[in-house]
Amino acid sequence: MRAPSRWWFPLALLLPLCRAEAQTTVTVQAWKLLTPHVEQPTEVWFSPDGKLLATSSEDRTVKLTSTETFKEVRTLRGHTDKVWTLSFSPDGKRLASGGADGTIRIWSVASGKEIRSISPAHAGGVSSVVFAPDGETVVSGGGDKAVRVWSAETGKELRSFTDHPGAVYVVAVSPDGKRIASASSDSIDYLVVKLWSLEADREVRSWDAYTAAVAFSPDGQTLALGAPYPLEQEAPEPALWTAAQLWSTATETATATLWGHGLPVRALAFSPGGKLLATGGEDLHVKLWSVETGQVLAELPELPDQPHWIAFSPDGRLLATVSLDQNVRLWQVTCSAAMKAAA
């Protein structure tokens, strides 16, 4: 008998987990949401107004769920293979998705109808797609070792970066739309993260890494990397690949190394205010860090399986995690008065 399509696990955990300062307190109220997807969810994003939760899945669909009722609003169907990635436009009116069928599809959020299909976008599948801040372009990475920039209106390819040594797994665009960060395979053991300048049309720098986790801060001044190697700072135990690292995009230097996970960091997300960073590791833990101090402010209860995607809601009060146990979990994060400005 199949489990219900979704249910709440009434776990009202109120955990005083802050360790940065005595006056700083973070409480976490957790529910377990069993996604309506019949196969593994891949990514989760909140709409810009926070009213919808979008999930992509290996079941070839994208689903939109109300964050008020937690009922399914609509299902977007059209992909012919696993859907690996999705992104809302800045105004929340459109959604881009990509997957193993090699296409990028752009949808109307209001109607659920497909507006445009870009095919083929990448040979070997579309691993990552994201709307640029201008809402007029989308950036994608895929199995053909390329990062591509497309017109969201016409579907025309505007430019491409083809210097990755392997399949591109993740792309991220800086808030000013001037830089792209991308992560790809490099060898059996390593990946490579590259930073590209759209203005100069060239690679700015690159890092070796163990995972493809990468994220820009909301102000664009910091780039977070999961499990970079080699690190720019001398590493204590545990091993190098268990850390996350923060880099200044202005000086291209490391500003902080975040130690605390027992295994590599697979997922990263900044809070909307940019003062908190959430990390998810292969050790089944999700941690909330102060970007300013580099200290752990909260740690969520151990998950039953590895978290591979994390996203904050636009108001910073909810954190969504996707785990390899096919579940999407929502965590309500409440900060003390001392931390409200940091969210």
N, C-alpha and C positions, 0 to 999 in steps of 0.2 A: 504493500500500500504506500502510495506516494505521500510525503509530508505535505502539510498545508502550504499554500503558496507564500504565506508570510505570517509571522507571529511575533509577538513581543515577549521577550523573556524579562519578567518583572524584577530586574536586578537593580535596585536603587542604591548603587554604591556611592557613598559620600566619603571620599577618601582624602584626608588632609595630607597630601603627598609632597608639599613644597619642601625643598631643602636649600633654597638659596638664601633666604633671610627669614628671621623669626616672624616678622609681621606679614610675610607673604604666604597666602594660602590658596591652593587650587583644590576645588572639589570636582569630582567627576560622577555624573549620573549616567549609568550605562543601560542600554537596552540591546537586545539581540534581534535583528531584523533578518529574517530568512528571505532572501531575494526571490522574486517570482520567476527568475530565469531557471530553466531546466538544466542548464550547464553552467560551467564556471564563469562568474562575472570577471571582467578584465579591468575596467576603469569605472570610476564614479566621480561625478562633478555636480556641484550645486549650480543652479541657474543664478545669474547676477542679482536677481531680486530675492533669492533664497527660497522661493516658493516651490521649486521643483528639484528633484534629485534624478539625475540621468545616469543610467548604467548601461554599459556595453557588455556583450557576453559571447561566449563561444557557441551559443545557440542561434547565432546569426541575426540577433535582434538588438535594438536599443529600446529601453523602457524608461518612461517618464513617470515618476511617482510624486504625489503631492506630499510636501513636508508638513502640511497641516493635518491631513487625514490619514496619510500613509497608505492611501489607496492608489492603485495604478490609474494614471490619467490616459495614457495611450502607449501603443507599441509601434515602433518604426520598423517596418519590414521592407527589404529590398536587397540586402546583401545576400550573396549566394554561398558565403563561407563564414568562418568565425569573424566576429567583430572585435577588434583589438583595442580600439581607441576612439575617443570622442572629445568634442570641445564645443562649448557655447560661444556664440558671437558676443561681443561686449554689450550689446543692447538686449541680449537674451531672446531675440526673435528667431534666430537660426541656430542650427546645430550641425556640426560637421562630424562625420564618422568615417572610419577606415578599417580595413581588415585584410584577411587572407585572400580575398578575391581580387586584390590589387586596385580597388576603386576607392575614391573619396566620394561620399554622398553628402549633399547639403540639404537639410530638411527645414521645413517651416515648423517651428515649435507649436504654434497655435493650431495648425491643421493636421500636423503629422505627415503632410505630403512631401514627397521628394521634389526639391526645387531644381537641383542640378546633380549630374553624375560626372565625375572626372575619371575616365577610364581609357587606357590603363594609366594609373598614377605612378605606380611602382611595380616593376617585375619582382616577384617574390613576396608581394604583400605590402600593405601599409601598416607599419608598426606604430606610428605616432602621428597625430595631426592636431594642430592647434590654430585657432584664429589669432591673427595679429591684433594688436591694440586698436588699429584703425578700422577694424571690422571689414575691410575691403579685400584683404588677402588672407590666405591660409598657408601654413608652413607644414610640411610633412617629411617624414623619413621612412625608409623602407628597405626591403631586401635587396635592392639593386645598388646598395652602398651610397645612395645619394640623399641629399637634403634638397627639397624643391619648394619653391614659392609660387603660389597660384593666385590668380584673380578669382575671388569668390563669386563674382558676378558672371564672368564669361567662362571660367574654367581653363583659361589660357595659362600656360606655364610662363612665369615672368623671369625666373632665374633658377639656377641650380648650383649646388656645391657637391662635387663628386670626388673629393679627396679622401673619403673614409676608406680604411682598409677592408672593412666588412659591412655586414648588414647594419643599418641604423635602427636602433631600438627606441630612442627617445629624442624628441626635440622640445625646446623651450624658447620662448621669445621674450626679450627684455621688455619692461613696461613702456619704454620709449620707442619700441619697435626697431631699434637700430642694431641689435645684436641677436644672434641665435646661438644657443648652446645645444649640442647634439652628442649622443653617445652611441658608439658602435662596437662591434666585435673587432678584436685585433689579432688574437691568437687563441689557442686552446684555453689559456689561463687568464688572459687579461682582456680588458676593453680599453677604448680610448675615448676621452671626452674632448671635443673641440669647441672653441669659441670663435664665431664668425662675425665679421663686421659687414653689415649690409651696405653701409655708406662706402667703405673701401673695397667691397666685393672680394674679401680675402679672409683667410684664417688669421686670427689674432694670436692664439696660443692653444696648446693641447696638454692634456694630462693622461697618464696611465691610470686605470682604475680596475677594481674588481667587480663593480656593479654599474648599472646604467642610471642610477638615481641622480637627478640634477634638477635644480630649481632656482629661479631668480627671486630675490626679495621684491616686495611690492614697489619699493623706491628704485629698484634696479641697481643699487649700489653694492649688493652682495650676491654672490653665486654660491649655492650650497652644493656640495658633491658628496655622494655616498661612497664610502670605501675607496678613496683615492689612494693610489700607490705609484711611486713612493711619496710619502708625506714630506712636506717642507719642514716639519719640526721633528726633533728627536722623539721617538715613540717609546712610551712605557709599555709594560704588559697590560692587557693582552695584545695580540698581534696587530700589526699595522692595519690590516683590512677590516677591523671592527669599528673604525672611527668614521665620523662624518667630518667634513672640513668646510669652513667658510672662507671665501676669497673676496677681496675687494676688486670690483670690476674697473675701478679707476686706476689703481696701482698694480693690479694683477699679482698681488701678493696674498699669502694666507694670513687671515686675521684671527682665526680660532680653530682649534681642533677639539672635537667633542668626543670624549671617551666615555663609554658606558655600556655599549652593546657587547655581547659575547660572541656574536657572529656578524657577518657583513650587513650593512645597512642597504635595504632594497627599495625603500620609499622615503620621500621627503616632501614636506609642504610647509610653507610659511603661513602664519596667520595673516589676516588682511592688514593689520597694522604693522606687520613686519618685525615685531619684537619677540615673537615666539616661533620656534621651529619644531615641527613634529617629525620624528624619525621612526621608521619601522624596520626591524631587523629579522634576519633568519633565526634569531634566538627567540622568536615569538613575542617580542616585546615592542611596545610603542612608547616612546618617551617624548615629553615636552620640555624644550630647552629655552632658556633665556638667551637670545642672540647677543645681548649686551655683555652678559657675564660668562656665558658658556656653561652655566650650571643647569642641572636637571631640576625642573620645577615639579614635574609629575611623571608618573609611570603608570600606564594602564595595566589592569590585570592581565596575566599571561593569556595569550590567545591559543586556541587549539591547533592552529596551523599558521604558517608564515604569512604575515601581511605583505602585500606587494603593491598596494596603492593607498594613498592617504589624501584627503581633501578637507579643507576648512569651509564652513559656510561663510557667506559674505559678511555676516556680523560677528564671526569668530566664536560663536557660542556652541556650534556643533562641529564635531570632527567625525568624518566618515572613513572607515577602513574596509578594504577588501582583502580577504584572506583566501588561501588556497583550499579552504574547507567549503568553498562555494557560498560563503555568507558575506553579506555587507552589514557592518555594525555601525551604529550611530552612538556617539559619546557626547554628552552635554558637558561642556567645560565652563565652570564658573570661577572667576578670579576674584580675589579680595580687592578692596578699594585700592590697595597699593599696586595691584597688577592690572587694573582695568585699562590703563593707558597703554599697557604693553600688548594687549590683545590685538 
